[in-house]
């Protein structure tokens, strides 16, 4: 047979085989998982790990497409996309749920409410955490898990040590009324902005500073456009992994069971890497020599806490006094 005839025969065979293949392997269930941070962050790595184990354990019946770095949607848009079913899974930070009408999540933004991950886990892995996730269901959303990130640093182009240092500083915040109160309590001017816009806003001086765990600061290169980073650990930033309810409930039961187990393992993965990633990011910032790290004295930190307590007072009724009380009981928060 000539080469030409051979190629023609192969092409015909391929064309004939195609419909047979299509019948033999039904199209996989696609989960679009959108997020706003870099791949080498705790959330980015956990999303990739979830993809890996979900595809392996469902033997390809599920395909998870992870879209990092606001590639697909920015903060506010991704919530809308999830509700509309344009994406199936997200892990927004807990500060971003109030625009959905679920203000209770802002309890996590209260400054100094968690001293460490152990205190945080009493809430995220306890009854209060489960109760909060349930509140998403009337919004067409199911909360599957909490993923840790870490404790926030405060950055600016001037050293932020005393409360007075914040006066008049324009500080980028996430869309949370608690964070708005927190910055105002320090004398700063808060500005809500999507995460994807922060680097440029810092670079061009649209805002003077911001707050984030070191992993976000470092992977977005914010330290390259901020002269000072104060190691304040004044608040926590973490995530709720959420899915579109209709999509989740419409999955074959065996797939849902497998994915639930994968989420459990991905959560353990996320929480295991979070602290290490943040420690490494801080070391990276230090090594870069681009920003100077500032350690607060216990007295300076106590002054921040005292000033920021106003954010608790101003937001307790908005968040829900019962929820705030329950979290205080779990973590032992007191104003001073
Ligand atoms: C932010 O907007 O600062 C964070 O929520 C980004 C993230 O998802 O960690």
Boltz pocket constraint, residues with backbone or C-beta under 6 A from the ligand:
constraints:
  - pocket:
      binder: B
      contacts: [[A, 36], [A, 37], [A, 91], [A, 92], [A, 93], [A, 149], [A, 174], [A, 193], [A, 194], [A, 195], [A, 211], [A, 212], [A, 216]]
      max_distance: 6.0
